Amino acid sequence: MKKLLLFSALIILISPVVINGQSFDWNVRAGINLMKSYTEGKNISVLYHAGGQAGVRISSFGFYGEVTYSLHENQIKEGDPVGYFIPALVVKGFWRRLMFVELGGAFLTQTGDSGDDPYNLNPDNKLVPIAGLGVNFSKVQISMRSVVDMNSSYGVFQLTAAAKF
């Protein structure tokens, strides 16, 4: 108990020095997913994603954690889309206050059973890279991002609007 109190007091004393020059950001994000469609008669599948992002911005860089729920087209058979819970870590580089570049990694986890073999084109429990560009307008961010599984040619292009709080 003494160690916990001592550690808490130390954190309280040090935090103003560490936090100086930093800002805490969080936002609510939502948008559309564009994917190659395997449904007959469609070339592109349009679905959605929604979630939140929180992190610390230090001058022109930001380090963020993100949680998203996303619907993706089933890449094996026609029918219901596959839902994903996607936690991610993202680094944003802000350029001239208006534009930003984001790089990171996400973990694709199916929220339900797609009924398919686990070694299919619908990734499950896989770490995938994220890359994107965006613009920053005061309290609103608009971004374009790709989430790609290199091994299975699985890719999602996301258009997102985020409201900062």
N, C-alpha and C positions, 0 to 999 in steps of 0.2 A: 504494500500500500504506500509506503514511504517513497519507493522508487517511482511509482505512478504519479504521486503528487509533485515530486522533484522534476520529473520529465515534463509534466504539464506546465509547471512554472517556467522551466527553461524554454519551452515552445512559446509561451506568452511573451517572454522577454525578447526572444530572437525574432519572432515573426514580423514586427514593424520594420526591422532592417531588411529582411528578405523580401517583404511585400512591396517596399518602396519602388516605384517605377513599373509596377505590374498592375494588370487589371484582370478581374475575373469576369468572364463572358459566359453566358448561356443563352441558348436559343431553341426554338421549336421549329422543326423542319418537316416539310411535306413536298411531294412532287410526283412526277411520273417516271416509270421505268419503260425503256424502249429495248426490245429484244428481237432477235430473229425468231420468226414464228414457225412452228411446225404444224400448225393447224391448216388444213387444206383451204386454199382460197385466200389466205392472208400472208403477206410478206413480213409485216412487223406486228408484234404484239405490244399493246400499250396497257400497262398496269400501274400500280401506285406504291408509294412508300411513305412512311411517317415516323417521326421519332424526335429525339432531343440530343443536344450536344452541349457540353460544358467543359470549360478549360481556362487556362491562364494565358494571357497575351503579354509578352515581354517585348517592348518596342515594336519591331516589325515582324516578329515571329509569334505564333500561337501554338500551344500544345493542348489538344482536345481529346476527350473521351466521348464516344457517341454510342447511342443505342437506337436501332431502327427496326421497325417491322416492315417487311417488304414482300410483295407478291410477285412471283416470277412465273413465266410460262413453263409448263411441264414440257421438257425437252424430249421426252420419250413417246408420249401418247397424247392424243387429244383428250380434253376433259378439264377438270378443275386445275387452276393454277397451284403452284407450290408456294406455301408461306414460309418465310424465313425470319428468324430473330437474328439480327446482325450487330454484335458489339464490335466497335472499331476504335483504333487509336489513329489520330490524324495530326499532322504538323502542317500549319498554314504559314506561308510566307507572304506578307502584305507588301505591295509595291505601290508607292505613291498614294497611299490611303484609299485608293479606289479599287484596284485589282488585287487578287490573291491567287496563289497556287497552292494546292493541297496534295499531300502525299501521305500514304499511310498503309495500314493493313486492317483487314476485317476478317471476322470468323463467321462463315456461313453455317447456320444451324437450322435445319428444317423444323418447323413448329408442329407438323403432323407427319403421319406416315404417308409417303407418296405411293406406297404399294409396289415400289419397284425394287429391283436388285440394288444393293448399296453401291455397286461399282457402275453407276449409270451416269448419264449426262446431267443429272440434277445433283450438284454437289451437296454433301452433308458433312458437317464437322470438318470443314476445310478452311485453312488460312489463305486469303487471297489479297493481292495488292489493290490499292486504290490510288487513282491519280485524277486530278481535276483542275479546272480554272473557274474563277468566279469574279463577280463585282460586288463591291461593298457600298451601299448607300445608307449612311447613317444607321438606322435601325433594321434595315432589310439587306439580306444577302441573296444573290441569285447565283447559282453555280451549275456547272456541267461536270459530271464525274463518270468515270468508267470503273466498274468492278469486274475483274477478269480472273478466271481460273485458267492458267496457262496450259495445264495438262489436258484439259478436256474441251478446249475451244468454247468454253461457256463465258458469255459476256453480257453485261447489263450496262446500258448507258442511262444515267439518271439526270434529269433536269429537276432542280430543287429550288424552292424559295424558303428562306429562313427568316423568322422574326426574332430579333435580339431583344433581350430583357435586361 
